């Protein structure tokens, strides 16, 4: 998991470093969903096109395994419900 300390600037502006944006699949023009939790604020990409998001994910293998596809599908299901 990629984790970094970010500084909140004037008017609440925070810059998400490239490494975090790439790891989360956030690009210029992307929308993120913010949720207040007891432990802080959770930011996550707004998923409008889960299939497109899956196609854009970097893979180390030429073909994803059944287990990998199931993990990704569970993750998308959790995001859609939450």
PDB file of N, CA, C and O in Angstrom:
ATOM      1  N   UNK A   1       0.844  -1.183   0.000  1.00  0.00           N
ATOM      2  CA  UNK A   1       0.000   0.000   0.000  1.00  0.00           C
ATOM      3  C   UNK A   1       0.881   1.235   0.000  1.00  0.00           C
ATOM      4  O   UNK A   1       1.818   1.343   0.791  1.00  0.00           O
ATOM      5  N   UNK A   2       0.579   2.152  -0.881  1.00  0.00           N
ATOM      6  CA  UNK A   2       1.325   3.392  -0.954  1.00  0.00           C
ATOM      7  C   UNK A   2       0.751   4.367   0.065  1.00  0.00           C
ATOM      8  O   UNK A   2      -0.454   4.618   0.076  1.00  0.00           O
ATOM      9  N   UNK A   3       1.595   4.908   0.908  1.00  0.00           N
ATOM     10  CA  UNK A   3       1.149   5.837   1.941  1.00  0.00           C
ATOM     11  C   UNK A   3       2.124   6.994   2.011  1.00  0.00           C
ATOM     12  O   UNK A   3       3.338   6.796   1.963  1.00  0.00           O
ATOM     13  N   UNK A   4       1.592   8.211   2.126  1.00  0.00           N
ATOM     14  CA  UNK A   4       2.425   9.402   2.188  1.00  0.00           C
ATOM     15  C   UNK A   4       1.802  10.411   3.143  1.00  0.00           C
ATOM     16  O   UNK A   4       0.603  10.354   3.419  1.00  0.00           O
ATOM     17  N   UNK A   5       2.600  11.316   3.636  1.00  0.00           N
ATOM     18  CA  UNK A   5       2.111  12.432   4.436  1.00  0.00           C
ATOM     19  C   UNK A   5       1.987  13.621   3.490  1.00  0.00           C
ATOM     20  O   UNK A   5       2.943  13.977   2.800  1.00  0.00           O
ATOM     21  N   UNK A   6       0.801  14.235   3.461  1.00  0.00           N
ATOM     22  CA  UNK A   6       0.546  15.378   2.591  1.00  0.00           C
ATOM     23  C   UNK A   6       0.261  16.605   3.434  1.00  0.00           C
ATOM     24  O   UNK A   6      -0.242  16.497   4.552  1.00  0.00           O
ATOM     25  N   UNK A   7       0.579  17.759   2.903  1.00  0.00           N
ATOM     26  CA  UNK A   7       0.345  19.008   3.616  1.00  0.00           C
ATOM     27  C   UNK A   7      -0.928  19.665   3.087  1.00  0.00           C
ATOM     28  O   UNK A   7      -1.136  19.762   1.877  1.00  0.00           O
ATOM     29  N   UNK A   8      -1.770  20.110   4.007  1.00  0.00           N
ATOM     30  CA  UNK A   8      -2.975  20.842   3.634  1.00  0.00           C
ATOM     31  C   UNK A   8      -2.593  22.316   3.607  1.00  0.00           C
ATOM     32  O   UNK A   8      -2.118  22.867   4.600  1.00  0.00           O
ATOM     33  N   UNK A   9      -2.807  22.936   2.468  1.00  0.00           N
ATOM     34  CA  UNK A   9      -2.428  24.339   2.289  1.00  0.00           C
ATOM     35  C   UNK A   9      -3.616  25.262   2.453  1.00  0.00           C
ATOM     36  O   UNK A   9      -4.703  24.842   2.850  1.00  0.00           O
ATOM     37  N   UNK A  10      -3.392  26.513   2.144  1.00  0.00           N
ATOM     38  CA  UNK A  10      -4.427  27.539   2.250  1.00  0.00           C
ATOM     39  C   UNK A  10      -5.696  27.080   1.536  1.00  0.00           C
ATOM     40  O   UNK A  10      -5.627  26.501   0.451  1.00  0.00           O
ATOM     41  N   UNK A  11      -6.830  27.333   2.131  1.00  0.00           N
ATOM     42  CA  UNK A  11      -8.150  26.989   1.586  1.00  0.00           C
ATOM     43  C   UNK A  11      -8.342  25.478   1.444  1.00  0.00           C
ATOM     44  O   UNK A  11      -9.194  25.039   0.671  1.00  0.00           O
ATOM     45  N   UNK A  12      -7.568  24.681   2.172  1.00  0.00           N
ATOM     46  CA  UNK A  12      -7.747  23.232   2.167  1.00  0.00           C
ATOM     47  C   UNK A  12      -7.168  22.513   0.962  1.00  0.00           C
ATOM     48  O   UNK A  12      -7.458  21.337   0.746  1.00  0.00           O
ATOM     49  N   UNK A  13      -6.364  23.195   0.185  1.00  0.00           N
ATOM     50  CA  UNK A  13      -5.802  22.585  -1.022  1.00  0.00           C
ATOM     51  C   UNK A  13      -4.697  21.594  -0.649  1.00  0.00           C
ATOM     52  O   UNK A  13      -3.783  21.917   0.109  1.00  0.00           O
ATOM     53  N   UNK A  14      -4.800  20.391  -1.195  1.00  0.00           N
ATOM     54  CA  UNK A  14      -3.800  19.353  -0.998  1.00  0.00           C
ATOM     55  C   UNK A  14      -3.428  18.790  -2.359  1.00  0.00           C
ATOM     56  O   UNK A  14      -4.304  18.519  -3.180  1.00  0.00           O
ATOM     57  N   UNK A  15      -2.161  18.617  -2.601  1.00  0.00           N
ATOM     58  CA  UNK A  15      -1.694  18.064  -3.873  1.00  0.00           C
ATOM     59  C   UNK A  15      -1.475  16.573  -3.709  1.00  0.00           C
ATOM     60  O   UNK A  15      -0.776  16.133  -2.797  1.00  0.00           O
ATOM     61  N   UNK A  16      -2.083  15.791  -4.610  1.00  0.00           N
ATOM     62  CA  UNK A  16      -1.859  14.351  -4.611  1.00  0.00           C
ATOM     63  C   UNK A  16      -0.676  14.066  -5.533  1.00  0.00           C
ATOM     64  O   UNK A  16      -0.766  14.306  -6.737  1.00  0.00           O
ATOM     65  N   UNK A  17       0.420  13.562  -4.992  1.00  0.00           N
ATOM     66  CA  UNK A  17       1.589  13.271  -5.824  1.00  0.00           C
ATOM     67  C   UNK A  17       1.275  12.254  -6.918  1.00  0.00           C
ATOM     68  O   UNK A  17       0.368  11.431  -6.791  1.00  0.00           O
ATOM     69  N   UNK A  18       2.044  12.338  -7.982  1.00  0.00           N
ATOM     70  CA  UNK A  18       1.843  11.487  -9.149  1.00  0.00           C
ATOM     71  C   UNK A  18       1.793  10.006  -8.779  1.00  0.00           C
ATOM     72  O   UNK A  18       0.954   9.267  -9.294  1.00  0.00           O
ATOM     73  N   UNK A  19       2.676   9.575  -7.901  1.00  0.00           N
ATOM     74  CA  UNK A  19       2.736   8.166  -7.510  1.00  0.00           C
ATOM     75  C   UNK A  19       1.412   7.706  -6.885  1.00  0.00           C
ATOM     76  O   UNK A  19       0.951   6.599  -7.161  1.00  0.00           O
ATOM     77  N   UNK A  20       0.797   8.553  -6.042  1.00  0.00           N
ATOM     78  CA  UNK A  20      -0.491   8.207  -5.443  1.00  0.00           C
ATOM     79  C   UNK A  20      -1.598   8.204  -6.483  1.00  0.00           C
ATOM     80  O   UNK A  20      -2.440   7.306  -6.500  1.00  0.00           O
ATOM     81  N   UNK A  21      -1.599   9.219  -7.359  1.00  0.00           N
ATOM     82  CA  UNK A  21      -2.634   9.294  -8.395  1.00  0.00           C
ATOM     83  C   UNK A  21      -2.577   8.074  -9.305  1.00  0.00           C
ATOM     84  O   UNK A  21      -3.611   7.485  -9.622  1.00  0.00           O
ATOM     85  N   UNK A  22      -1.388   7.697  -9.720  1.00  0.00           N
ATOM     86  CA  UNK A  22      -1.242   6.545 -10.608  1.00  0.00           C
ATOM     87  C   UNK A  22      -1.685   5.256  -9.914  1.00  0.00           C
ATOM     88  O   UNK A  22      -2.363   4.424 -10.518  1.00  0.00           O
ATOM     89  N   UNK A  23      -1.303   5.095  -8.653  1.00  0.00           N
ATOM     90  CA  UNK A  23      -1.668   3.887  -7.912  1.00  0.00           C
ATOM     91  C   UNK A  23      -3.183   3.781  -7.731  1.00  0.00           C
ATOM     92  O   UNK A  23      -3.732   2.680  -7.690  1.00  0.00           O
ATOM     93  N   UNK A  24      -3.858   4.932  -7.624  1.00  0.00           N
ATOM     94  CA  UNK A  24      -5.309   4.943  -7.414  1.00  0.00           C
ATOM     95  C   UNK A  24      -6.091   5.045  -8.713  1.00  0.00           C
ATOM     96  O   UNK A  24      -7.317   4.944  -8.704  1.00  0.00           O
ATOM     97  N   UNK A  25      -5.406   5.241  -9.821  1.00  0.00           N
ATOM     98  CA  UNK A  25      -6.095   5.377 -11.100  1.00  0.00           C
ATOM     99  C   UNK A  25      -6.792   6.717 -11.266  1.00  0.00           C
ATOM    100  O   UNK A  25      -7.806   6.814 -11.957  1.00  0.00           O
ATOM    101  N   UNK A  26      -6.249   7.751 -10.632  1.00  0.00           N
ATOM    102  CA  UNK A  26      -6.816   9.099 -10.718  1.00  0.00           C
ATOM    103  C   UNK A  26      -6.004   9.900 -11.724  1.00  0.00           C
ATOM    104  O   UNK A  26      -4.779   9.981 -11.636  1.00  0.00           O
ATOM    105  N   UNK A  27      -6.710  10.487 -12.679  1.00  0.00           N
ATOM    106  CA  UNK A  27      -6.057  11.285 -13.713  1.00  0.00           C
ATOM    107  C   UNK A  27      -6.690  12.674 -13.756  1.00  0.00           C
ATOM    108  O   UNK A  27      -7.714  12.912 -13.116  1.00  0.00           O
ATOM    109  N   UNK A  28      -6.086  13.580 -14.501  1.00  0.00           N
ATOM    110  CA  UNK A  28      -6.653  14.919 -14.630  1.00  0.00           C
ATOM    111  C   UNK A  28      -8.097  14.809 -15.122  1.00  0.00           C
ATOM    112  O   UNK A  28      -8.379  14.117 -16.100  1.00  0.00           O
ATOM    113  N   UNK A  29      -8.985  15.484 -14.449  1.00  0.00           N
ATOM    114  CA  UNK A  29     -10.392  15.441 -14.813  1.00  0.00           C
ATOM    115  C   UNK A  29     -11.169  14.352 -14.083  1.00  0.00           C
ATOM    116  O   UNK A  29     -12.397  14.314 -14.159  1.00  0.00           O
ATOM    117  N   UNK A  30     -10.468  13.462 -13.374  1.00  0.00           N
ATOM    118  CA  UNK A  30     -11.143  12.412 -12.601  1.00  0.00           C
ATOM    119  C   UNK A  30     -11.902  13.038 -11.441  1.00  0.00           C
ATOM    120  O   UNK A  30     -11.544  14.109 -10.950  1.00  0.00           O
ATOM    121  N   UNK A  31     -12.948  12.357 -11.014  1.00  0.00           N
ATOM    122  CA  UNK A  31     -13.666  12.780  -9.820  1.00  0.00           C
ATOM    123  C   UNK A  31     -13.342  11.804  -8.705  1.00  0.00           C
ATOM    124  O   UNK A  31     -13.179  10.607  -8.942  1.00  0.00           O
ATOM    125  N   UNK A  32     -13.249  12.322  -7.487  1.00  0.00           N
ATOM    126  CA  UNK A  32     -13.029  11.470  -6.327  1.00  0.00           C
ATOM    127  C   UNK A  32     -14.172  11.669  -5.347  1.00  0.00           C
ATOM    128  O   UNK A  32     -14.787  12.734  -5.288  1.00  0.00           O
ATOM    129  N   UNK A  33     -14.439  10.633  -4.589  1.00  0.00           N
ATOM    130  CA  UNK A  33     -15.491  10.663  -3.586  1.00  0.00           C
ATOM    131  C   UNK A  33     -14.812  10.812  -2.229  1.00  0.00           C
ATOM    132  O   UNK A  33     -13.884  10.066  -1.918  1.00  0.00           O
ATOM    133  N   UNK A  34     -15.266  11.770  -1.417  1.00  0.00           N
ATOM    134  CA  UNK A  34     -14.699  11.994  -0.092  1.00  0.00           C
ATOM    135  C   UNK A  34     -15.704  11.549   0.959  1.00  0.00           C
ATOM    136  O   UNK A  34     -16.892  11.858   0.868  1.00  0.00           O
ATOM    137  N   UNK A  35     -15.215  10.822   1.958  1.00  0.00           N
ATOM    138  CA  UNK A  35     -16.087  10.327   3.017  1.00  0.00           C
ATOM    139  C   UNK A  35     -15.379  10.534   4.351  1.00  0.00           C
ATOM    140  O   UNK A  35     -14.206  10.192   4.500  1.00  0.00           O
ATOM    141  N   UNK A  36     -16.101  11.096   5.317  1.00  0.00           N
ATOM    142  CA  UNK A  36     -15.536  11.300   6.649  1.00  0.00           C
ATOM    143  C   UNK A  36     -15.731  10.012   7.446  1.00  0.00           C
ATOM    144  O   UNK A  36     -16.847   9.508   7.572  1.00  0.00           O
ATOM    145  N   UNK A  37     -14.639   9.492   7.976  1.00  0.00           N
ATOM    146  CA  UNK A  37     -14.636   8.294   8.806  1.00  0.00           C
ATOM    147  C   UNK A  37     -14.152   8.673  10.198  1.00  0.00           C
ATOM    148  O   UNK A  37     -13.550   9.734  10.363  1.00  0.00           O
ATOM    149  N   UNK A  38     -14.397   7.839  11.204  1.00  0.00           N
ATOM    150  CA  UNK A  38     -13.895   8.150  12.546  1.00  0.00           C
ATOM    151  C   UNK A  38     -12.377   8.361  12.580  1.00  0.00           C
ATOM    152  O   UNK A  38     -11.869   9.121  13.404  1.00  0.00           O
ATOM    153  N   UNK A  39     -11.665   7.687  11.686  1.00  0.00           N
ATOM    154  CA  UNK A  39     -10.202   7.796  11.671  1.00  0.00           C
ATOM    155  C   UNK A  39      -9.676   8.891  10.746  1.00  0.00           C
ATOM    156  O   UNK A  39      -8.468   9.127  10.714  1.00  0.00           O
ATOM    157  N   UNK A  40     -10.547   9.567   9.991  1.00  0.00           N
ATOM    158  CA  UNK A  40     -10.085  10.612   9.086  1.00  0.00           C
ATOM    159  C   UNK A  40     -10.961  10.733   7.864  1.00  0.00           C
ATOM    160  O   UNK A  40     -12.157  10.447   7.917  1.00  0.00           O
ATOM    161  N   UNK A  41     -10.374  11.153   6.768  1.00  0.00           N
ATOM    162  CA  UNK A  41     -11.091  11.343   5.510  1.00  0.00           C
ATOM    163  C   UNK A  41     -10.601  10.320   4.504  1.00  0.00           C
ATOM    164  O   UNK A  41      -9.397  10.149   4.313  1.00  0.00           O
ATOM    165  N   UNK A  42     -11.538   9.641   3.863  1.00  0.00           N
ATOM    166  CA  UNK A  42     -11.213   8.661   2.833  1.00  0.00           C
ATOM    167  C   UNK A  42     -11.521   9.271   1.473  1.00  0.00           C
ATOM    168  O   UNK A  42     -12.647   9.700   1.222  1.00  0.00           O
ATOM    169  N   UNK A  43     -10.526   9.310   0.596  1.00  0.00           N
ATOM    170  CA  UNK A  43     -10.714   9.752  -0.788  1.00  0.00           C
ATOM    171  C   UNK A  43     -10.587   8.528  -1.676  1.00  0.00           C
ATOM    172  O   UNK A  43      -9.646   7.747  -1.537  1.00  0.00           O
ATOM    173  N   UNK A  44     -11.531   8.364  -2.585  1.00  0.00           N
ATOM    174  CA  UNK A  44     -11.419   7.258  -3.533  1.00  0.00           C
ATOM    175  C   UNK A  44     -11.991   7.679  -4.869  1.00  0.00           C
ATOM    176  O   UNK A  44     -12.901   8.506  -4.931  1.00  0.00           O
ATOM    177  N   UNK A  45     -11.458   7.108  -5.941  1.00  0.00           N
ATOM    178  CA  UNK A  45     -11.926   7.480  -7.268  1.00  0.00           C
ATOM    179  C   UNK A  45     -13.407   7.154  -7.433  1.00  0.00           C
ATOM    180  O   UNK A  45     -13.879   6.114  -6.975  1.00  0.00           O
ATOM    181  N   UNK A  46     -14.122   8.039  -8.080  1.00  0.00           N
ATOM    182  CA  UNK A  46     -15.513   7.783  -8.411  1.00  0.00           C
ATOM    183  C   UNK A  46     -15.527   6.881  -9.633  1.00  0.00           C
ATOM    184  O   UNK A  46     -14.986   7.236 -10.681  1.00  0.00           O
ATOM    185  N   UNK A  47     -16.141   5.721  -9.499  1.00  0.00           N
ATOM    186  CA  UNK A  47     -16.116   4.738 -10.577  1.00  0.00           C
ATOM    187  C   UNK A  47     -17.401   4.846 -11.380  1.00  0.00           C
ATOM    188  O   UNK A  47     -18.462   4.413 -10.930  1.00  0.00           O
ATOM    189  N   UNK A  48     -17.303   5.422 -12.568  1.00  0.00           N
ATOM    190  CA  UNK A  48     -18.450   5.527 -13.471  1.00  0.00           C
ATOM    191  C   UNK A  48     -18.461   4.383 -14.471  1.00  0.00           C
ATOM    192  O   UNK A  48     -19.514   3.958 -14.947  1.00  0.00           O
ATOM    193  N   UNK A  49     -17.272   3.896 -14.775  1.00  0.00           N
ATOM    194  CA  UNK A  49     -17.135   2.846 -15.776  1.00  0.00           C
ATOM    195  C   UNK A  49     -16.219   1.748 -15.238  1.00  0.00           C
ATOM    196  O   UNK A  49     -15.027   1.737 -15.547  1.00  0.00           O
ATOM    197  N   UNK A  50     -16.764   0.813 -14.427  1.00  0.00           N
ATOM    198  CA  UNK A  50     -15.899  -0.224 -13.842  1.00  0.00           C
ATOM    199  C   UNK A  50     -15.161  -1.056 -14.870  1.00  0.00           C
ATOM    200  O   UNK A  50     -14.014  -1.441 -14.642  1.00  0.00           O
ATOM    201  N   UNK A  51     -15.790  -1.342 -15.992  1.00  0.00           N
ATOM    202  CA  UNK A  51     -15.139  -2.140 -17.027  1.00  0.00           C
ATOM    203  C   UNK A  51     -13.946  -1.378 -17.604  1.00  0.00           C
ATOM    204  O   UNK A  51     -12.873  -1.951 -17.788  1.00  0.00           O
ATOM    205  N   UNK A  52     -14.129  -0.106 -17.884  1.00  0.00           N
ATOM    206  CA  UNK A  52     -13.030   0.715 -18.386  1.00  0.00           C
ATOM    207  C   UNK A  52     -11.900   0.801 -17.379  1.00  0.00           C
ATOM    208  O   UNK A  52     -10.724   0.790 -17.744  1.00  0.00           O
ATOM    209  N   UNK A  53     -12.271   0.887 -16.089  1.00  0.00           N
ATOM    210  CA  UNK A  53     -11.257   0.939 -15.041  1.00  0.00           C
ATOM    211  C   UNK A  53     -10.448  -0.350 -15.023  1.00  0.00           C
ATOM    212  O   UNK A  53      -9.227  -0.319 -14.870  1.00  0.00           O
ATOM    213  N   UNK A  54     -11.126  -1.480 -15.179  1.00  0.00           N
ATOM    214  CA  UNK A  54     -10.422  -2.761 -15.214  1.00  0.00           C
ATOM    215  C   UNK A  54      -9.470  -2.842 -16.398  1.00  0.00           C
ATOM    216  O   UNK A  54      -8.351  -3.338 -16.272  1.00  0.00           O
ATOM    217  N   UNK A  55      -9.918  -2.354 -17.543  1.00  0.00           N
ATOM    218  CA  UNK A  55      -9.075  -2.406 -18.738  1.00  0.00           C
ATOM    219  C   UNK A  55      -7.827  -1.553 -18.577  1.00  0.00           C
ATOM    220  O   UNK A  55      -6.784  -1.864 -19.151  1.00  0.00           O
ATOM    221  N   UNK A  56      -7.926  -0.474 -17.796  1.00  0.00           N
ATOM    222  CA  UNK A  56      -6.808   0.450 -17.637  1.00  0.00           C
ATOM    223  C   UNK A  56      -5.823   0.013 -16.552  1.00  0.00           C
ATOM    224  O   UNK A  56      -4.733   0.577 -16.450  1.00  0.00           O
ATOM    225  N   UNK A  57      -6.188  -0.980 -15.743  1.00  0.00           N
ATOM    226  CA  UNK A  57      -5.294  -1.412 -14.673  1.00  0.00           C
ATOM    227  C   UNK A  57      -4.028  -2.038 -15.241  1.00  0.00           C
ATOM    228  O   UNK A  57      -4.088  -2.849 -16.165  1.00  0.00           O
ATOM    229  N   UNK A  58      -2.879  -1.657 -14.681  1.00  0.00           N
ATOM    230  CA  UNK A  58      -1.642  -2.287 -15.146  1.00  0.00           C
ATOM    231  C   UNK A  58      -1.596  -3.729 -14.670  1.00  0.00           C
ATOM    232  O   UNK A  58      -1.992  -4.037 -13.545  1.00  0.00           O
ATOM    233  N   UNK A  59      -1.119  -4.594 -15.522  1.00  0.00           N
ATOM    234  CA  UNK A  59      -0.995  -6.003 -15.143  1.00  0.00           C
ATOM    235  C   UNK A  59       0.438  -6.447 -15.367  1.00  0.00           C
ATOM    236  O   UNK A  59       1.117  -5.991 -16.287  1.00  0.00           O
ATOM    237  N   UNK A  60       0.874  -7.334 -14.515  1.00  0.00           N
ATOM    238  CA  UNK A  60       2.216  -7.883 -14.659  1.00  0.00           C
ATOM    239  C   UNK A  60       2.203  -9.121 -15.538  1.00  0.00           C
ATOM    240  O   UNK A  60       3.220  -9.494 -16.123  1.00  0.00           O
ATOM    241  N   UNK A  61       1.047  -9.749 -15.624  1.00  0.00           N
ATOM    242  CA  UNK A  61       0.901 -10.946 -16.446  1.00  0.00           C
ATOM    243  C   UNK A  61       0.245 -10.571 -17.766  1.00  0.00           C
ATOM    244  O   UNK A  61      -0.411  -9.536 -17.882  1.00  0.00           O
ATOM    245  N   UNK A  62       0.433 -11.416 -18.740  1.00  0.00           N
ATOM    246  CA  UNK A  62      -0.205 -11.163 -20.030  1.00  0.00           C
ATOM    247  C   UNK A  62      -1.710 -11.357 -19.935  1.00  0.00           C
ATOM    248  O   UNK A  62      -2.478 -10.613 -20.544  1.00  0.00           O
ATOM    249  N   UNK A  63      -2.129 -12.358 -19.170  1.00  0.00           N
ATOM    250  CA  UNK A  63      -3.552 -12.609 -18.962  1.00  0.00           C
ATOM    251  C   UNK A  63      -3.804 -12.721 -17.469  1.00  0.00           C
ATOM    252  O   UNK A  63      -3.101 -13.465 -16.785  1.00  0.00           O
ATOM    253  N   UNK A  64      -4.807 -11.986 -16.935  1.00  0.00           N
ATOM    254  CA  UNK A  64      -5.065 -12.077 -15.504  1.00  0.00           C
ATOM    255  C   UNK A  64      -5.622 -13.452 -15.131  1.00  0.00           C
ATOM    256  O   UNK A  64      -6.379 -14.058 -15.890  1.00  0.00           O
ATOM    257  N   UNK A  65      -5.238 -13.922 -13.968  1.00  0.00           N
ATOM    258  CA  UNK A  65      -5.734 -15.216 -13.506  1.00  0.00           C
ATOM    259  C   UNK A  65      -7.172 -15.072 -13.018  1.00  0.00           C
ATOM    260  O   UNK A  65      -7.645 -13.961 -12.780  1.00  0.00           O
ATOM    261  N   UNK A  66      -7.852 -16.181 -12.874  1.00  0.00           N
ATOM    262  CA  UNK A  66      -9.227 -16.177 -12.365  1.00  0.00           C
ATOM    263  C   UNK A  66      -9.266 -15.567 -10.970  1.00  0.00           C
ATOM    264  O   UNK A  66     -10.189 -14.822 -10.644  1.00  0.00           O
ATOM    265  N   UNK A  67      -8.268 -15.879 -10.145  1.00  0.00           N
ATOM    266  CA  UNK A  67      -8.212 -15.348  -8.787  1.00  0.00           C
ATOM    267  C   UNK A  67      -8.083 -13.824  -8.823  1.00  0.00           C
ATOM    268  O   UNK A  67      -8.755 -13.136  -8.055  1.00  0.00           O
ATOM    269  N   UNK A  68      -7.235 -13.288  -9.697  1.00  0.00           N
ATOM    270  CA  UNK A  68      -7.060 -11.839  -9.821  1.00  0.00           C
ATOM    271  C   UNK A  68      -8.357 -11.167 -10.250  1.00  0.00           C
ATOM    272  O   UNK A  68      -8.726 -10.129  -9.702  1.00  0.00           O
ATOM    273  N   UNK A  69      -9.040 -11.737 -11.205  1.00  0.00           N
ATOM    274  CA  UNK A  69     -10.297 -11.171 -11.688  1.00  0.00           C
ATOM    275  C   UNK A  69     -11.326 -11.165 -10.566  1.00  0.00           C
ATOM    276  O   UNK A  69     -12.061 -10.189 -10.411  1.00  0.00           O
ATOM    277  N   UNK A  70     -11.392 -12.238  -9.781  1.00  0.00           N
ATOM    278  CA  UNK A  70     -12.333 -12.293  -8.658  1.00  0.00           C
ATOM    279  C   UNK A  70     -12.018 -11.231  -7.621  1.00  0.00           C
ATOM    280  O   UNK A  70     -12.933 -10.597  -7.096  1.00  0.00           O
ATOM    281  N   UNK A  71     -10.744 -11.021  -7.315  1.00  0.00           N
ATOM    282  CA  UNK A  71     -10.349  -9.991  -6.351  1.00  0.00           C
ATOM    283  C   UNK A  71     -10.756  -8.607  -6.848  1.00  0.00           C
ATOM    284  O   UNK A  71     -11.292  -7.802  -6.086  1.00  0.00           O
ATOM    285  N   UNK A  72     -10.506  -8.337  -8.106  1.00  0.00           N
ATOM    286  CA  UNK A  72     -10.861  -7.038  -8.687  1.00  0.00           C
ATOM    287  C   UNK A  72     -12.371  -6.852  -8.672  1.00  0.00           C
ATOM    288  O   UNK A  72     -12.864  -5.767  -8.364  1.00  0.00           O
ATOM    289  N   UNK A  73     -13.100  -7.901  -9.001  1.00  0.00           N
ATOM    290  CA  UNK A  73     -14.567  -7.813  -9.020  1.00  0.00           C
ATOM    291  C   UNK A  73     -15.116  -7.533  -7.612  1.00  0.00           C
ATOM    292  O   UNK A  73     -16.031  -6.725  -7.454  1.00  0.00           O
ATOM    293  N   UNK A  74     -14.559  -8.201  -6.593  1.00  0.00           N
ATOM    294  CA  UNK A  74     -14.998  -7.941  -5.208  1.00  0.00           C
ATOM    295  C   UNK A  74     -14.705  -6.502  -4.814  1.00  0.00           C
ATOM    296  O   UNK A  74     -15.512  -5.860  -4.142  1.00  0.00           O
ATOM    297  N   UNK A  75     -13.557  -6.000  -5.230  1.00  0.00           N
ATOM    298  CA  UNK A  75     -13.187  -4.630  -4.904  1.00  0.00           C
ATOM    299  C   UNK A  75     -14.168  -3.643  -5.551  1.00  0.00           C
ATOM    300  O   UNK A  75     -14.610  -2.698  -4.897  1.00  0.00           O
ATOM    301  N   UNK A  76     -14.500  -3.847  -6.788  1.00  0.00           N
ATOM    302  CA  UNK A  76     -15.455  -2.981  -7.478  1.00  0.00           C
ATOM    303  C   UNK A  76     -16.819  -3.075  -6.819  1.00  0.00           C
ATOM    304  O   UNK A  76     -17.481  -2.055  -6.627  1.00  0.00           O
ATOM    305  N   UNK A  77     -17.252  -4.277  -6.470  1.00  0.00           N
ATOM    306  CA  UNK A  77     -18.533  -4.444  -5.794  1.00  0.00           C
ATOM    307  C   UNK A  77     -18.585  -3.662  -4.499  1.00  0.00           C
ATOM    308  O   UNK A  77     -19.592  -3.018  -4.202  1.00  0.00           O
ATOM    309  N   UNK A  78     -17.499  -3.708  -3.713  1.00  0.00           N
ATOM    310  CA  UNK A  78     -17.438  -2.944  -2.453  1.00  0.00           C
ATOM    311  C   UNK A  78     -17.511  -1.452  -2.720  1.00  0.00           C
ATOM    312  O   UNK A  78     -18.186  -0.731  -1.985  1.00  0.00           O
ATOM    313  N   UNK A  79     -16.826  -0.966  -3.763  1.00  0.00           N
ATOM    314  CA  UNK A  79     -16.829   0.455  -4.074  1.00  0.00           C
ATOM    315  C   UNK A  79     -18.208   0.912  -4.526  1.00  0.00           C
ATOM    316  O   UNK A  79     -18.649   2.000  -4.156  1.00  0.00           O
ATOM    317  N   UNK A  80     -18.881   0.111  -5.308  1.00  0.00           N
ATOM    318  CA  UNK A  80     -20.203   0.485  -5.816  1.00  0.00           C
ATOM    319  C   UNK A  80     -21.208   0.544  -4.660  1.00  0.00           C
ATOM    320  O   UNK A  80     -22.072   1.421  -4.628  1.00  0.00           O
ATOM    321  N   UNK A  81     -21.091  -0.386  -3.717  1.00  0.00           N
ATOM    322  CA  UNK A  81     -22.024  -0.423  -2.577  1.00  0.00           C
ATOM    323  C   UNK A  81     -21.730   0.662  -1.560  1.00  0.00           C
ATOM    324  O   UNK A  81     -22.643   1.166  -0.906  1.00  0.00           O
ATOM    325  N   UNK A  82     -20.436   1.032  -1.419  1.00  0.00           N
ATOM    326  CA  UNK A  82     -20.042   1.931  -0.346  1.00  0.00           C
ATOM    327  C   UNK A  82     -20.113   3.342  -0.712  1.00  0.00           C
ATOM    328  O   UNK A  82     -19.806   4.208   0.107  1.00  0.00           O
TER     329      UNK A  82
END
